[in-house]
Amino acid sequence: MNYEFSIRTDPGLARENNEDSVALDEDSRLAILADGMGGYNAGEIASGMATTFIKSELGRWLSQAGRNANPREVRRAMEICVDNANRSIFNAANSNPQYSGMGTTLVLACFGEGRLILGHIGDSRCYRVRGAEIAQITKDHSLLQEQMDAGLITPEQAATSTNKNLVTRALGVEDAVLLEVNEHKVEPGDIYLMCSDGLSDMVDDDGIAKILAQDVPLEQKVAMLIDAANANGGRDNISVLVAQANEGSRRKGLISRLLGK
């Protein structure tokens, strides 16, 4: 199985700076998205530290371990790298007054042969489109999600709530953080969308699914998602990372062997 990737980040229409950060290591099939928070420029620092640190450390480990690394070992490597990134951001926030209280959400994906190991913290999301069905495969660490889980509000009420951006878990805010990690089976044709809430707050799931179902190149789908978020108000920074799974590595390997390559 091989993967095609496309990424883009946009400041949106309401903010001058961009506190989102996106990173991709195609060789190790590692994708990272972070949405920073904090004082002036602090969110930008936190998200940038998270993506840079994790891409460097986890990308190096994945390259050494190979694409068929044991899933338990991948999960453990993810947890260790995220813990180290968390401590780096937390220490920076506590040693520099202008960065006090900064933190960031995180979505972290390791794509393997027929599987995805996905970690997340906060309310940045990952969706999967399989056939005509879209599913959110991360669960927000947010006050709204906790209220919905407790039956205090309905999803319809949550959609219009003023408490959308209150996360209950973030990277760098405390000296320890729990990364939620889950493993998913990947099928040929699957499309995975990682995004900040600048997209998910502006475009509903059906709208996202319709764009991802378009018969256009992946880069154009990403541009259409950004344009849709801005057309609906663009009230926050918008970051999108899309991965499409395609069957082909086994066939390509056979042809290469037959050709002696």
C-alpha positions in Angstrom: 0.0 0.0 0.0 1.2 3.5 -0.8 0.0 6.9 0.4 -0.5 10.2 -1.3 -0.4 13.3 0.9 -1.3 16.9 0.6 -1.1 19.7 3.2 -2.0 23.3 3.5 -2.4 25.9 6.3 -4.1 29.3 6.0 -4.5 32.1 8.5 -8.2 32.5 7.7 -10.0 35.8 7.5 -10.1 37.1 11.1 -6.6 36.6 12.4 -3.3 38.2 11.3 -1.0 35.4 12.5 -1.3 31.7 12.1 -1.0 29.6 15.3 -1.4 26.3 13.5 1.5 24.1 12.4 1.6 21.1 10.1 4.4 18.8 9.3 4.8 15.7 7.1 7.6 13.2 6.7 6.6 11.2 3.6 9.4 8.7 3.8 8.3 7.5 7.2 4.6 8.2 6.5 4.4 10.5 9.6 1.8 13.3 9.7 1.5 15.9 12.4 -1.0 18.8 12.9 -1.1 21.2 15.9 -3.3 24.2 16.8 -1.6 26.5 19.3 -3.0 28.6 22.0 -1.7 31.2 24.4 -0.7 34.9 24.5 0.7 37.0 21.7 2.6 34.6 19.4 2.8 32.0 22.1 0.4 29.6 20.4 2.5 29.8 17.3 5.6 28.9 19.3 3.9 25.9 21.0 2.5 24.4 17.8 5.8 24.9 16.0 7.8 23.3 18.8 5.4 20.3 18.8 5.5 19.6 15.1 9.2 20.2 14.7 10.2 18.1 17.7 7.9 15.2 16.9 8.8 15.1 13.2 12.5 15.1 14.0 12.5 12.5 16.9 9.7 10.2 15.8 10.6 10.5 12.1 14.1 9.3 12.9 12.8 6.4 15.0 10.4 5.3 12.3 13.0 5.5 9.6 15.3 3.2 11.7 12.5 0.8 12.6 11.1 0.5 9.1 7.5 0.4 7.8 6.7 -3.0 9.3 7.6 -2.0 12.9 5.6 -3.6 15.7 2.5 -1.6 16.4 3.1 -1.7 20.1 6.6 -0.3 19.6 5.2 2.5 17.4 2.7 3.4 20.0 5.4 3.5 22.7 7.6 5.6 20.5 4.8 8.0 19.9 4.1 8.3 23.6 7.7 8.9 24.4 8.2 11.6 21.7 5.0 13.4 22.7 6.0 13.3 26.4 9.3 14.8 25.5 7.7 17.5 23.3 5.2 18.3 26.2 8.0 18.8 28.6 9.9 21.1 26.2 6.9 23.3 25.6 6.0 23.3 29.4 9.6 24.3 30.3 9.7 27.0 27.7 6.4 28.4 28.9 7.6 28.5 32.5 11.0 30.0 31.8 9.7 32.8 29.5 6.9 35.1 30.9 5.6 36.0 27.5 5.0 32.3 26.7 3.3 31.6 30.0 0.3 29.3 29.7 1.0 28.4 26.0 -0.1 25.0 24.7 -1.3 23.2 21.6 -3.6 20.6 20.4 -2.1 17.7 18.5 -3.1 15.0 15.9 -0.3 12.5 15.1 -0.6 9.8 12.5 1.7 7.0 11.6 0.5 5.3 8.4 1.7 1.7 8.0 1.0 -1.3 5.8 -2.8 -1.7 6.1 -3.0 0.2 9.4 -3.0 3.6 11.0 -1.8 4.4 14.5 -3.4 7.6 15.5 -2.7 9.8 18.5 -4.4 13.0 19.5 -4.7 15.6 22.3 -7.4 18.3 22.3 -10.0 19.1 19.7 -8.1 18.9 16.4 -9.5 16.0 14.5 -9.0 13.2 12.1 -11.8 12.0 9.8 -11.9 8.9 7.6 -13.8 8.8 4.3 -14.4 5.2 3.1 -16.7 4.9 0.1 -19.6 7.3 0.7 -19.2 7.4 4.5 -17.4 9.9 6.6 -16.5 9.2 10.2 -14.7 11.2 12.8 -12.2 8.8 14.3 -10.9 11.0 17.0 -13.0 12.1 20.0 -12.5 15.7 21.1 -10.9 16.4 24.4 -13.2 19.3 25.1 -15.8 20.6 27.5 -18.5 20.3 24.9 -17.7 16.6 24.3 -17.8 15.9 28.0 -21.2 17.6 28.2 -22.5 15.6 25.3 -21.2 12.4 26.8 -23.0 13.2 30.0 -26.2 13.9 28.2 -26.3 17.5 29.3 -26.5 18.9 25.7 -27.3 17.5 22.3 -25.0 17.6 19.3 -27.3 20.3 17.8 -26.9 22.5 20.9 -23.1 21.9 20.8 -23.0 23.2 17.2 -24.2 26.6 18.3 -22.4 26.7 21.7 -20.1 29.6 22.7 -17.8 27.1 24.5 -16.5 25.4 21.4 -12.8 26.2 22.0 -12.6 25.0 25.7 -10.3 22.0 25.5 -9.8 19.7 28.5 -6.4 18.4 27.4 -3.5 20.2 25.6 0.2 19.6 25.0 2.5 21.8 27.1 0.1 23.2 29.6 1.1 20.8 32.4 4.2 18.8 33.1 2.5 15.6 31.9 -0.2 14.9 29.3 -2.0 11.8 28.2 -1.9 11.0 24.4 -4.9 9.1 23.3 -3.8 6.4 20.8 -5.9 4.1 18.7 -5.2 1.7 15.8 -7.3 1.6 12.7 -7.4 -0.7 9.7 -6.6 1.0 6.4 -8.3 -0.1 3.2 -7.3 0.9 -0.4 -9.2 4.1 -1.4 -9.5 5.4 2.2 -9.0 9.1 2.6 -7.9 10.5 6.0 -8.3 14.2 6.9 -6.5 15.7 9.8 -7.6 19.3 10.5 -7.7 22.1 13.1 -11.0 23.4 14.3 -10.7 26.3 11.9 -12.0 23.8 9.3 -14.4 21.6 11.5 -16.1 24.7 13.1 -16.7 26.3 9.7 -17.6 23.3 7.5 -19.9 20.5 8.7 -19.1 16.8 8.2 -21.4 16.5 5.1 -19.7 19.5 3.5 -16.3 18.0 4.2 -17.4 14.6 2.7 -18.8 16.2 -0.4 -15.5 17.9 -1.1 -13.4 14.9 -0.4 -15.6 12.8 -2.8 -14.8 15.1 -5.7 -13.0 13.5 -8.6 -10.1 16.0 -8.6 -6.5 15.8 -7.5 -5.8 15.7 -3.7 -4.2 19.2 -3.8 -7.4 20.6 -5.3 -9.5 19.0 -2.6 -7.3 20.5 0.1 -7.7 24.0 -1.5 -11.4 23.5 -1.8 -11.6 22.7 2.0 -9.7 25.9 2.8 -11.9 27.9 0.5 -15.1 26.5 2.0 -13.9 27.4 5.6 -13.1 30.9 4.5 -16.4 31.3 2.6 -18.2 30.4 5.8 -16.4 33.1 7.8 -12.8 31.9 8.2 -13.0 32.9 11.9 -9.8 30.9 12.8 -6.6 29.6 11.3 -7.3 26.6 9.0 -5.0 23.7 8.6 -5.6 20.6 6.5 -3.6 17.4 6.0 -5.1 14.8 3.7 -3.8 11.3 3.1 -5.1 8.8 0.5 -4.3 5.1 0.7 -3.8 3.4 -2.6 -3.0 -0.3 -3.4 0.1 -0.6 -5.4 3.3 -1.3 -3.4 3.1 -5.0 -3.7 2.4 -4.9 -7.5 5.2 -2.4 -8.0 7.6 -4.5 -6.0 6.8 -7.6 -8.2 7.3 -5.6 -11.4 10.6 -4.3 -10.1 11.8 -7.7 -9.2 10.8 -9.0 -12.7 12.8 -6.2 -14.2 15.7 -6.9 -12.0 15.4 -3.5 -10.2 
